């Protein structure tokens, strides 16, 4: 059973932010406010939400944060989710704790990881994150490969005058590790507003033109927001361009849950969240199902809305 929104888009993927806590301080991060640990969903509540999601046709789960590996019960969370029968369970991490956790994550039922790494230069890494953890992250990626958390994707947020000159070095590093490089467009956020966004925003369209000329093959992922994947000399580069991209919105199949148990129909909006915390605490799965359906019906293409003035 698949549930479609009012724009005939199936919802097949759920991204669950399980904490806002992070051990880095990236200046561009789209933090949605700090949620105290006492208000975070418990492992049991996350399991309940996932059970309802599965019954509504969602087949993929991604855990994120903050930094999800800061949750003391992260292994328990994955163990609970892995019994439900999802096709894919993945986790997005900054990689600083990945060397320690990789084997246990795999044993618990995690399929794969995305690792956020914007640079291979230690000075640039400290400028972006405020920390000196570059070598920890690189070791974490290698540990994830060894543990079989595959395919590994490295998320590189592109920033003009900061790391835009490192694309090919990062591609080579990823290729050596057997990882896929994802080049991600910088989003405007409260942490990177106005002037900062204009200063650092890098137009990925120019990169795509260059990649198109040298790629051995180009694949469009229709149900992944029409993302293009470029195959070059046995390696892969995927482009993620959400800003002002109507195709990104038109083909979006993902919904989100905040750490405190709110359904978030759209990545780029915080004004239409649906609170399901009470239903989770009451163990009311039918009420949860209705809230999920309500959230799905509240979805519409964000950039189409801005362009056409839809409500």
N, C-alpha and C positions, 0 to 999 in steps of 0.2 A: 504493500500500500504506500503510494507516494502522495504527499500533499503539495498542491500547487498554490502559489499566491495569485493575486488578481491579474498578474501580468503573464500568467502561464509559465512561471518559472518554478521548477521543482526544488524543494529544499532537501538536499541529500547530505549536507555536511554541517556539523556543529562544532563551533570553536568555543571552548570553555576556559575562561580566565579564572584560575583557581586562587590567585593571590595578586595583590598590588605590590607586595614587597619585592624589592630588587637590591642586589648588591652592587649594581652599577648605577650611574647617573647620566645616561646619554641625553644630550641636550635637545635632541629632536623627538624624544619618546612621547607618544600620545597618551600620557597618563590620564586616566579618567577619575582621579581622586583617590585618596588613600582609604582603603577599607580595613578597619581594625581586625585582627585575627578572630576576635569574638564574633564578628559578623560574617566571616567567610563561610561558605557552604561547607558542611562536614563531608567526609568521604561517603557516608550513607546517603546524604542528600544529593551529591553528585551522581551516585549510582541510580537513584530514583529518577532524576532528570534524564539520564541516559537511557533507562528502560523505556520511558515514555517516548523519547526521541526515536528509538529503534522501532517501536510500534507504529510510528508515523512515517516510516520509510527512510529515515536518516541512516546512512551506512558508514559514514566516516566521522571520527571524533578527533579533534586536535586540542590538546591541553596547552595552555599558555599562561602568561602572567602579565606584569611582573616576571619574576623568575620562579617557575613552577618547582624547581628542585629545592627551593627554600622551604617548601611544605614538608614537615616532619613525616607526614603520612602519604607522601607521593607514591610509594610502592604499593601501599594498601589501596589507594585510589585506582591505580592502573590494574591491580589484581581484580578489583570489583568490576571495573568496566570490561575487562577482557573476557569475562564469562557471559556477556550479553549477546555476543555474536556479530560484532561489527566487522566490516570488511577491512577497515584500516583504522589503527589507533596510532596517532603521532603526537609529538611534543615539540614545542618551540622553546629553545633555551639559549641563554647567552654563552653557554659552554664552559663557564668557570668551574662548575661542579661535575661536569660530565665524565671526567676521567674516573672519579670516585663512584659514580652511579651507573655507568653504562651496562655492566654485566647484570646488575640487579634489575634494571629497567627491562632488559630483554627477557630475563627469566620471568618477570611479572606479567609479560604479555604485550609490551610496547613493540610496535612494528618498526618505527623509524623516527628520526629526529631532524628538525631544522635548527641550524646553529646560526645565531646572529654574529656576524664578523664583518666589519666594514673596512678593515685595513690590515695589512701585514707589517706596518711600520709601528714600532713601539711608541714613538712620540705622538703620532697621529691617534693611536689607540687611546692614549691617556687623555688627549685633547677631547676626543669624542665621549669617552666613558667616565673620565675622572679617576681611572684606576690603572694599575700596571699588571693586568692579568692576561696579556696577549699569549704568553707561552702556555699558560693554563688552558686557554681555549684551544690552541693548536694540539696540545696533548689530549684534550677531551675529544676532539674530532677523530684523532687516531684511535683512541680507545673505543669510540662508537663504531668505527669501521671494524675493529677486531671483534667486538661483541655481536656484530651482525645486524645493527640497527640501520638497515638499508632499504631504499636509497637515502643517503644523507644529502640534504640540501644546505648550502651555505647562503644565508640571506645577507646581501650587501646593499645597504641603503646608499644610493648614489648622491654625492654632494660635491657641487662645483667648488673648485679651489681647495678641496680637502682630500678627497680620495678618487676623483674622477680619472686621474692618471694611472691608477693601480689596477684597472680592469684586467689587463692581460696577465699581470703577475698573480692576481687572485684566481684567474681562470686556470693558470698552470698549476697553482697550489691545489685547487679543487680536483683537477684532472689527476694529479699524482695520488691524491687520497681516494679517488674513485667517487668523488662527490659532484653533485650538480650545483652550478652557480646560479643563484637567482639575483638579478639586478632589480632593485626595488626603488620606485620613485619616492622621493621625499614628500611627505604630507605636511600641509600647514597645520600646526597645532598651537596650543597655548604656550608650549615650551619653545616653539619655533614659529612665531607669528610674523606677519607683515614683512618688515625689512629683513629679518633673519631668513625667512623663507625665500624671499627674492634673491638674497645674497648667495644662498647655498643650493637653490633648486637647480637640478641638472636635467636637461631635456633628453629623455631616453629615446625619443624619436630619431635623433641623430645617430645614436648608437645602433638602433635597429637598422637604419639604412646601411651602415657599415657591415653589420653582421649578415645582412641579406646578401651582400656581394661575395662574402667569403665562406658562407656556410655550405656544408656538403648537403644538408637537408634542412628544411624548415617545416615545423609542425604547428598547427593551430589547435589549441585545446579548447574546443567549443564550450564545454561545460565547466571550464575554469576561467570564466570571464574573457574568453577568446585570447588568452595569453599565447604568445608565440615562443616556441622552443627552437633554438638554433643548435644544430649538431656540427661541431667543428673538430676535425682530427681526432675523433673518438671521444671528445668531451661534449658537455651540454651547457648551454646558457639559456635561462628562461627569463623573460621580461615581465615585470609586474608594474603596470601603469594605471593606477586608480584615478588620478587627478583629471577632472574634466573629461572623463572617458565614458561616453554613453555605452560603448560596447562592454566595458567592465561591469557596468550596472545591469545592462540588459541580460547578461548571461550569468549573473550571480546566483549561486545555488547554496549559499552559506548563511547561517544565522549564528548569533553569539549569545553567550550567557556571561554576565558579570560575576565577580567573586562573591558578591552578596546575594546572588540568586535572582537577578533580573534578566529577562529575555531582551535581547538587543537585536531588533530586526535588521539594522543597517550599521555598518562599520563607521560611517561618517556622521551619524546622528546620535544624540543623547536625549532627545526630547520626546521620544515615543517608547520608552522602556516599559516593560510589563513585569511587575513584581510577582514572583511566584514563591517567595520565601515562606509565606504562611502555609501555602499548599504543601510545600516540601516538609515543613515541620509537622503538619497534620497527617502526613502520609496519605494524602488524598490524590491518588493517581488519576482519577477521572477529572478532577478539577485541574490538575496539571496538564492533562491532555487538551482540555478546553483552552487553557492559557497559551499553550503552544500553538494551537490553531489560530487563536486570536492574533498572536504575534506574527504568524506567517501571513495572515490576511492584511496585516498592517505594513507589509513590505511593498515598496515601489522603487523604481530606479531613481536614485538620488539626483543624478545629473540631468535626467529627463525632467524631474520636478523643477530644478532650478532654471532649466531652459524654457519649459513650457508653462511654468507657474502652476503645476498641479498641487493640490492641497497636501 
